[in-house]
């Protein structure tokens, strides 16, 4: 096996297997990820909002590199707040940010038992909804508009 792959496997095993659930494994994007959070990535794990927000942060960070589309990602609580309070309730969420300067806007959505993703592609002027269970999500798209 490739030595780099072996080192990566060792790191993953250590994150899952050794230590206390509250051990902090990473800090970035104003988030703290614990061993307990990382363990939600195991098979049959229940993916939590911290992992989703962290991943959105990774996508935004990567988008700053040359050759990648500029990405803005909303927090995982954005859609639930929007759907319960209207646009007034989330108006401050983009304070100081011109979201129209980005190519893609990502909206992770938690639907009780699974995650979906809404992508606003400003380059193509489209809204795409991704759901691993195959639901259309028309009502979600309308809420975002």
C-alpha positions as CSV (number, residue, x, y, z in Angstrom):
1,X,0.0,0.0,0.0
2,X,1.0,3.6,-0.6
3,X,2.6,5.0,2.6
4,X,0.5,8.2,2.3
5,X,-2.7,6.0,2.2
6,X,-1.5,4.0,5.2
7,X,-0.9,7.3,7.2
8,X,-4.3,8.5,6.3
9,X,-5.9,5.2,7.4
10,X,-4.1,5.5,10.7
11,X,-5.4,9.0,11.3
12,X,-8.9,8.0,10.5
13,X,-8.7,4.9,12.8
14,X,-7.3,7.1,15.6
15,X,-10.1,9.6,15.2
16,X,-12.8,6.9,15.4
17,X,-11.3,4.6,18.0
18,X,-9.1,6.2,20.6
19,X,-9.9,9.0,23.0
20,X,-12.9,10.7,24.6
21,X,-16.0,11.8,22.7
22,X,-15.5,15.4,23.8
23,X,-11.9,15.5,22.5
24,X,-11.5,18.4,20.0
25,X,-10.1,17.1,16.7
26,X,-10.4,20.3,14.6
27,X,-11.1,24.0,14.8
28,X,-11.8,26.0,11.8
29,X,-14.5,28.2,10.3
30,X,-15.6,29.3,13.8
31,X,-16.5,25.7,14.5
32,X,-15.1,23.0,16.8
33,X,-15.3,19.4,15.7
34,X,-15.1,16.7,18.4
35,X,-14.4,13.0,18.2
36,X,-18.2,12.5,18.7
37,X,-18.9,14.6,15.7
38,X,-16.3,12.7,13.6
39,X,-17.9,9.4,14.6
40,X,-21.1,10.5,12.9
41,X,-19.2,9.8,9.6
42,X,-19.0,6.1,10.4
43,X,-21.3,3.7,8.5
44,X,-24.9,4.0,9.7
45,X,-23.9,7.2,11.7
46,X,-26.3,10.0,12.0
47,X,-24.6,13.0,10.3
48,X,-24.8,16.0,12.5
49,X,-25.0,19.8,11.7
50,X,-21.4,20.5,12.9
51,X,-20.0,18.1,10.3
52,X,-22.2,19.5,7.6
53,X,-21.3,23.1,8.5
54,X,-17.6,22.2,8.6
55,X,-17.8,20.6,5.2
56,X,-19.5,23.7,3.8
57,X,-16.6,25.7,5.3
58,X,-14.1,23.4,3.5
59,X,-16.0,23.9,0.2
60,X,-15.9,27.7,0.6
61,X,-12.2,27.6,1.5
62,X,-11.4,25.6,-1.5
63,X,-13.4,27.9,-3.7
64,X,-10.9,30.7,-3.0
65,X,-8.3,28.8,-5.0
66,X,-7.8,29.7,-8.6
67,X,-9.8,27.6,-11.0
68,X,-12.7,26.9,-8.6
69,X,-16.1,28.6,-8.7
70,X,-16.7,31.2,-5.9
71,X,-18.9,29.5,-3.3
72,X,-21.0,30.9,-0.5
73,X,-22.5,28.4,1.9
74,X,-25.3,29.1,4.3
75,X,-25.3,27.5,7.8
76,X,-27.4,24.4,8.2
77,X,-29.9,26.3,10.3
78,X,-30.6,28.9,7.5
79,X,-33.4,27.0,5.7
80,X,-35.3,26.1,8.9
81,X,-35.1,29.7,10.1
82,X,-36.2,30.9,6.7
83,X,-39.1,28.6,6.4
84,X,-40.4,29.4,9.9
85,X,-39.9,33.2,9.9
86,X,-39.8,34.4,6.2
87,X,-37.0,36.4,4.7
88,X,-37.0,39.0,7.5
89,X,-35.8,36.3,9.9
90,X,-32.6,35.7,7.9
91,X,-31.9,39.1,6.5
92,X,-28.9,39.6,8.8
93,X,-27.4,36.3,7.8
94,X,-25.7,37.9,4.8
95,X,-24.9,41.2,6.3
96,X,-21.6,42.4,4.8
97,X,-21.7,39.8,2.1
98,X,-22.7,40.3,-1.5
99,X,-23.9,36.8,-2.3
100,X,-24.3,37.9,-6.0
101,X,-20.5,38.1,-6.2
102,X,-20.4,34.3,-5.9
103,X,-20.9,31.6,-8.6
104,X,-22.6,29.1,-6.4
105,X,-24.8,29.4,-3.2
106,X,-25.1,26.3,-1.2
107,X,-28.0,25.7,1.2
108,X,-27.7,22.5,3.2
109,X,-31.2,21.4,4.5
110,X,-32.0,18.9,7.2
111,X,-35.3,17.1,6.7
112,X,-35.9,15.3,9.9
113,X,-34.1,12.0,8.8
114,X,-31.7,13.1,6.1
115,X,-29.8,15.9,4.5
116,X,-30.5,17.5,1.2
117,X,-28.7,20.3,-0.7
118,X,-30.1,23.2,-2.7
119,X,-27.6,24.9,-5.1
120,X,-28.2,28.3,-6.6
121,X,-26.0,28.6,-9.7
122,X,-25.8,32.3,-10.4
123,X,-23.7,31.6,-13.6
124,X,-26.4,29.4,-15.1
125,X,-29.3,31.2,-13.4
126,X,-30.6,27.9,-12.1
127,X,-31.6,26.3,-8.8
128,X,-30.8,22.6,-8.3
129,X,-32.1,20.5,-5.5
130,X,-30.3,17.3,-4.6
131,X,-32.0,14.6,-2.5
132,X,-30.6,11.1,-2.2
133,X,-34.2,9.9,-1.6
134,X,-35.4,11.3,-4.9
135,X,-37.9,13.9,-3.6
136,X,-38.4,16.9,-5.9
137,X,-38.3,19.6,-3.3
138,X,-40.4,22.1,-5.2
139,X,-41.7,23.6,-2.0
140,X,-38.1,24.1,-0.7
141,X,-37.1,25.8,-4.0
142,X,-40.1,28.2,-3.7
143,X,-39.2,29.0,-0.1
144,X,-35.7,30.0,-1.1
145,X,-37.0,32.2,-3.9
